[in-house]
Structure formats: structure tokens, C-alpha cells
Amino acid sequence: MRNFIIASMLFIFASCGQIAKIQGPDDQVKFVNYIKALRDAVNSLEQDDKAKRGMMLDNGVISTKAYVKDSLHLKFDSWQANLVEIIEKPASVEINFSIILDPSNKSSQKSIVLSSILDKNKQEIIEGLKAGDQVKISGNFIEKDGFIDIDSYSNYKFSKNVFDNPEFKVEIRAVEKL
């Protein structure tokens, strides 16, 4: 019992240290920690218990959509992110921003990704920016017919857990280089 209490205390202290390292406004930090908790819960299940993992993933996606809608009110303001890529298309520009899930792993393959499509006439809000820039972004999560899209950003087969690298479709209103 004593070892359990010590292990629990170490886990709490380690968690507090990680929370302090995540940067951004309170709503951003809470959202990142929410996604991390879901990711860790799914990853703690045995790989061969596919039914339980599937159920936990489905419930996690439903609760995340509710969180985005009810707690964040489909908005984010001045969230700190990394500009991952700018993809030029004929009539638009796709931009992807990553928000680190773990301060020790800064890969966009282990982050929350906010993906946006800008019309060419709104391209000025990313003018002068390049991949790798640290930015503050403001915008809205896209909801269509009551549906908030959560997908896995990575096409790699390192995980079957959408919360390891979730991608949300957003509309970017403002981008400021840090």
C-alpha cells in the first residue's frame, strides 16, 4: 500500500510538472490536457482488447466533440502553436498548425493539429510565415450540421489511437508570429 501511495504521489507531481510546461492560455492548456488524458487512457489498455479500446475511442471522440462545442464554444483565441506546413492549391491554401501534446516530444506526428483552408484572397493573414514558425492563432472549430470532424493527422501506422495525433478542421481568423 505504501508503494502505491508513493507511486501515486510521484505521478501527480510529474503530471503537475508537465502541465506547467505546456504554454498558452488556460483554455488551450485544459484542452491539451483533456486530449492527453484520453490518449493515455486508450494507450493504457491492452492491444488485444479491441472491443474495449474501440468503445473507449468512440466515447472519447463523442466527449471531445462535446468539449469543443460546450467548453470551448467552438473558438480558440491566441493559442500558441507551431506552423507545420503551408500547401498551395489552385484556389486555396491549406495551413496546418501543431500544438504539442508532450513538451518532451515536439513532433507534429505527436501533436494536436489544427488544419485550415484559406481562400487565396485571405492569404495575407499568413504572409511572411513559413513552416517551423512559432505563432499565436485565433479562430473557430468548424461544425457542419452539428458534426465536428476529428481525424488522425498522421497516415503512419504507429498508432490506431486518434488521440495520439488528432486533427481538427478550423477556420483561422488571425495569425501572429511570436
C-alpha positions in Angstrom: 0.0 0.0 0.0 2.8 2.4 0.9 4.4 1.8 -2.6 1.1 2.6 -4.2 0.8 5.9 -2.3 4.4 6.9 -3.2 3.8 5.9 -6.9 0.6 7.9 -6.9 2.3 11.0 -5.4 5.1 10.8 -8.0 2.6 10.5 -10.8 0.7 13.6 -9.5 4.0 15.6 -9.2 5.1 14.5 -12.7 1.7 15.5 -14.1 1.9 18.9 -12.5 5.3 19.5 -14.0 4.0 18.6 -17.4 1.1 20.9 -17.1 3.4 23.8 -16.2 5.5 23.2 -19.3 2.5 23.4 -21.7 2.3 27.0 -22.9 -0.7 29.0 -23.9 -3.9 30.4 -22.5 -5.8 28.4 -19.8 -8.4 27.1 -22.3 -5.6 25.8 -24.5 -3.8 24.1 -21.6 -7.0 22.5 -20.4 -7.8 21.2 -23.9 -4.3 19.7 -24.4 -4.5 18.0 -21.0 -8.0 16.7 -21.9 -6.7 15.2 -25.1 -3.6 13.8 -23.3 -5.8 12.1 -20.7 -7.9 10.4 -23.4 -4.8 9.4 -25.3 -3.2 7.9 -22.2 -6.3 6.1 -21.2 -6.7 4.4 -24.6 -3.0 3.6 -24.8 -3.0 2.0 -21.3 -5.5 -0.7 -22.5 -4.1 -3.9 -23.8 -3.8 -4.0 -27.5 -5.6 -7.4 -27.8 -8.7 -6.0 -26.0 -10.0 -4.4 -29.3 -13.6 -4.2 -28.1 -12.8 -2.2 -25.0 -10.3 0.0 -26.9 -12.9 0.6 -29.7 -15.5 1.6 -27.2 -13.2 3.9 -25.3 -12.1 5.6 -28.6 -15.7 6.0 -29.7 -16.7 7.5 -26.3 -13.6 9.7 -26.3 -14.4 11.1 -29.8 -18.0 11.9 -28.6 -16.9 13.5 -25.4 -14.2 15.5 -27.3 -16.8 16.9 -29.7 -18.9 17.9 -26.7 -15.9 19.5 -25.1 -15.1 21.6 -28.2 -18.7 22.7 -28.5 -19.7 23.2 -24.9 -16.5 24.2 -23.1 -14.6 26.0 -25.9 -17.7 27.2 -27.7 -16.1 26.3 -31.0 -13.5 29.0 -30.5 -9.8 29.5 -29.7 -8.0 32.8 -29.1 -4.3 33.4 -29.0 -3.4 29.7 -28.8 0.3 29.1 -29.2 1.2 26.7 -32.0 3.8 25.8 -34.5 3.2 26.3 -38.2 3.7 22.8 -39.7 3.1 23.4 -43.3 1.6 25.6 -46.0 0.3 23.8 -49.0 -0.5 25.9 -52.1 -3.6 24.7 -54.1 -5.1 26.2 -57.2 -7.9 28.2 -55.5 -6.8 28.0 -51.8 -4.0 27.5 -49.3 -4.0 24.7 -46.7 -2.2 25.5 -43.5 -1.6 23.2 -40.6 -0.6 24.2 -37.1 0.5 21.8 -34.3 0.0 22.1 -30.6 2.4 19.9 -28.6 0.9 17.2 -26.5 4.1 16.4 -24.6 6.8 19.1 -24.1 9.4 16.3 -24.4 8.2 15.3 -27.9 7.8 18.2 -30.3 7.0 16.2 -33.4 3.9 17.1 -35.4 3.2 13.4 -35.5 2.5 13.5 -31.7 0.6 16.8 -31.6 -2.9 18.2 -31.9 -3.2 19.5 -35.4 -5.4 22.4 -36.4 -5.9 22.4 -40.2 -7.4 25.2 -42.2 -8.2 26.1 -45.8 -7.8 29.7 -46.7 -9.2 31.3 -49.9 -6.4 32.9 -52.0 -7.9 36.3 -51.2 -7.4 35.7 -47.4 -3.9 34.6 -47.8 -2.5 37.8 -46.3 -3.0 36.6 -42.7 -0.1 34.1 -43.3 2.0 36.4 -45.4 5.7 36.2 -44.4 5.2 33.0 -42.3 7.0 29.7 -43.0 7.0 26.2 -41.7 8.6 26.0 -38.2 7.4 29.5 -37.1 6.0 29.8 -33.6 2.7 31.6 -33.8 -0.4 32.6 -31.9 -3.6 31.7 -33.7 -7.3 32.6 -33.2 -10.2 31.0 -35.0 -13.2 28.7 -34.8 -13.5 24.9 -34.9 -15.6 24.0 -37.9 -19.0 22.5 -37.3 -21.2 21.3 -40.2 -24.7 20.1 -39.4 -23.8 19.5 -35.8 -20.7 17.5 -36.8 -17.2 18.4 -35.6 -14.5 16.5 -37.6 -11.8 14.7 -35.6 -9.4 12.7 -37.7 -5.9 11.3 -37.3 -3.3 13.7 -38.9 -0.7 11.0 -39.4 -1.0 8.4 -42.1 1.7 6.4 -40.4 0.8 3.1 -38.8 2.4 3.9 -35.4 -1.0 4.1 -33.7 -4.6 3.2 -34.0 -5.4 5.9 -31.4 -6.8 9.0 -33.0 -5.8 10.9 -29.8 -2.1 10.3 -30.4 -2.3 12.8 -33.3 -5.8 14.3 -33.6 -6.6 16.7 -36.4 -9.4 19.3 -36.2 -10.7 21.3 -39.1 -10.7 25.0 -38.2 -11.3 28.4 -39.7 -8.3 30.7 -38.9 -9.2 34.4 -38.2 -5.8 35.6 -37.1 -2.1 34.5 -37.0 0.6 36.4 -35.2 4.3 35.3 -35.3 5.9 35.0 -31.9 
